[in-house]
Amino acid sequence: MTKKELKRLSRVELIEMLILQTRRVERLQAELDVTNAELARRQKAYDESGDLAEAALKLSGVFEAAQRAAELYLDGVRQKAEGEEPNG
């Protein structure tokens, strides 16, 4: 709407326009708030998934070390059962 058209509007029409724009801004702000909350939720989930992946990798190393220790133990038991000296 041009300045000339706005000048021709009555006060009531201008107030109605302001009310409509205010409602629109409030609706858009509410949508933005919901979107920001969802973004924050997703960011938190993403950050936690990174932490979980890192923890899984660390646990994987623990499990690998436990597996190696178990294999060494079993080798020692087998060698002892066969009458050999364990290589430890």
C-alpha positions as CSV (number, residue, x, y, z in Angstrom):
1,M,0.0,0.0,0.0
2,T,1.4,3.4,-0.9
3,K,1.6,6.5,1.3
4,K,-1.1,8.1,-0.6
5,E,-3.5,5.2,-0.1
6,L,-2.6,5.1,3.6
7,K,-3.4,8.8,4.0
8,R,-6.9,8.1,2.7
9,L,-7.7,5.5,5.3
10,S,-9.7,6.5,8.4
11,R,-8.4,6.0,11.9
12,V,-10.6,3.0,12.4
13,E,-9.2,1.4,9.2
14,L,-5.7,2.1,10.3
15,I,-6.3,0.6,13.8
16,E,-7.9,-2.5,12.2
17,M,-4.8,-2.9,10.1
18,L,-2.6,-2.5,13.1
19,I,-4.6,-5.1,15.0
20,L,-4.4,-7.5,12.1
21,Q,-0.6,-7.0,11.9
22,T,-0.2,-7.4,15.6
23,R,-2.1,-10.7,15.5
24,R,0.0,-11.9,12.6
25,V,3.2,-11.0,14.4
26,E,2.0,-12.8,17.6
27,R,1.1,-15.9,15.5
28,L,4.5,-15.8,13.8
29,Q,6.3,-15.4,17.1
30,A,4.5,-18.4,18.5
31,E,5.5,-20.5,15.5
32,L,9.1,-19.3,15.9
33,D,9.1,-20.2,19.6
34,V,7.9,-23.7,18.7
35,T,10.4,-24.1,15.9
36,N,13.3,-22.9,18.2
37,A,12.2,-25.3,20.9
38,E,12.2,-28.2,18.4
39,L,15.6,-27.1,17.1
40,A,17.0,-27.1,20.7
41,R,15.6,-30.5,21.3
42,R,17.2,-31.9,18.1
43,Q,20.5,-30.2,18.9
44,K,20.5,-31.8,22.3
45,A,19.7,-35.2,20.8
46,Y,22.5,-34.7,18.3
47,D,25.0,-33.7,21.0
48,E,24.0,-36.7,23.1
49,S,24.3,-39.0,20.1
50,G,27.9,-37.8,19.7
51,D,28.6,-38.5,23.3
52,L,27.0,-41.9,23.0
53,A,29.1,-42.7,19.9
54,E,32.2,-41.7,21.7
55,A,31.3,-43.8,24.7
56,A,30.7,-46.7,22.5
57,L,34.1,-46.4,20.9
58,K,35.7,-46.2,24.4
59,L,33.7,-49.3,25.5
60,S,34.7,-51.1,22.3
61,G,38.4,-50.6,23.4
62,V,37.6,-52.0,26.8
63,F,35.9,-55.0,25.2
64,E,38.8,-55.6,22.9
65,A,41.2,-55.5,25.8
66,A,39.0,-57.9,27.8
67,Q,38.9,-60.2,24.8
68,R,42.7,-60.2,24.5
69,A,43.0,-60.9,28.2
70,A,40.5,-63.8,28.0
71,E,42.4,-65.3,25.0
72,L,45.7,-65.1,26.8
73,Y,44.1,-66.7,29.9
74,L,42.7,-69.5,27.8
75,D,46.0,-70.0,26.0
76,G,47.7,-70.3,29.4
77,V,45.1,-72.8,30.6
78,R,45.5,-74.9,27.4
79,Q,49.2,-74.9,27.7
80,K,49.1,-75.8,31.3
81,A,46.7,-78.6,30.6
82,E,49.0,-79.9,27.9
83,G,52.0,-79.7,30.3
84,E,53.7,-76.7,28.6
85,E,54.9,-73.6,30.2
86,P,52.6,-70.6,29.5
87,N,54.0,-67.9,27.2
88,G,52.1,-65.0,28.9
